[in-house]
Amino acid sequence: MSKVTFQNLNGQGVTMAAVIHFPAGFDAARKYPAVVVSHPGGGVKEQAAGLYARKLAEYGELITIAYDASYQGESTGLPRQLENPHVRTEDVSAVIDYLSTLPYVDPDRIGAMGICAGAGYSANAAINDRRIKALGLVSAVNIGQMFRNGWENTVKDADAVGYIDFGSKARTADARNTEPATLPLAPMREEDAPNAELREAWEYYHTPRCQHPNAPGFMLARSLTQIITYDAYHKAEAFLTQPMLAVVGSAAGSRWMSDDLLARAASTDKTLHVVEGAHHMSLYDVPKYVDEAVAKLAPFFSTKL
């Protein structure tokens, strides 16, 4: 394992922080396939993304890299906790820019995967960036769909206009005040959770289960003006042609977003693996569920890259 920093070349002056995981018997004179692992919205590389990166590298001949998004974690950038989905998508490509400079990475064998919103951003990056040769998703969330349509797809697009109003007003308030307005990405208190599944999000981010000082669990409210109209799967019907593997929990309210991507993607090599009994957040860190996911993802990437 190696902690690294590098310049993000997307023009925002951000320095990215990441952790590279190496397979057993790593030989710097060889060239290896690599996988970029993106964390959930509100998360950091020390949580689910780092866990999957480590386990994928342990499984076989893959180099993996888990990183903190721009404006979050140990990566730099202001304002802090901005969750701009367009920047998050470009972050995936920025990490690939860096990987392409490493002598032990084969630039023609790079894959991307993510968890929750990180999976949606990875899908959007694969649509935009042909250097991504294979796509893996765990508990995928299209963050625009989630905010527009609700956790279980029960809200119409037009009924989400209030979120745009809220985000617009937050931008005005931010311009006038020194403290920007924030909005939870996961329930901040147990009593705020609307159901048992999202209570698990509170537990994951705000209890010793997996809390981290760099993952406060909220974003800037101004992010809503980018999120509400964002579609992580935009033009998947034409341009998402890479091999895909989506892993979802059988009890996940968010499963519809994985189903939607698989239905829309132009790829002729796309697979859904359902982990029986798992909720959305169960796939973040519950050992038996994570191990099952990795047992599918590792050979997928090893075969497709």
Helices and strands as residue ranges (DSSP letters): E 2-7, E 15-21, E 32-38, H 48-59, E 63-67, H 85-99, E 105-115, H 117-128, E 132-138, H 143-149, G 157-160, H 161-176, E 182-184, G 190-192, H 196-206, E 218-220, G 221-223, H 224-227, H 236-239, E 244-249, H 255-264, E 270-275, H 282-285, H 287-304
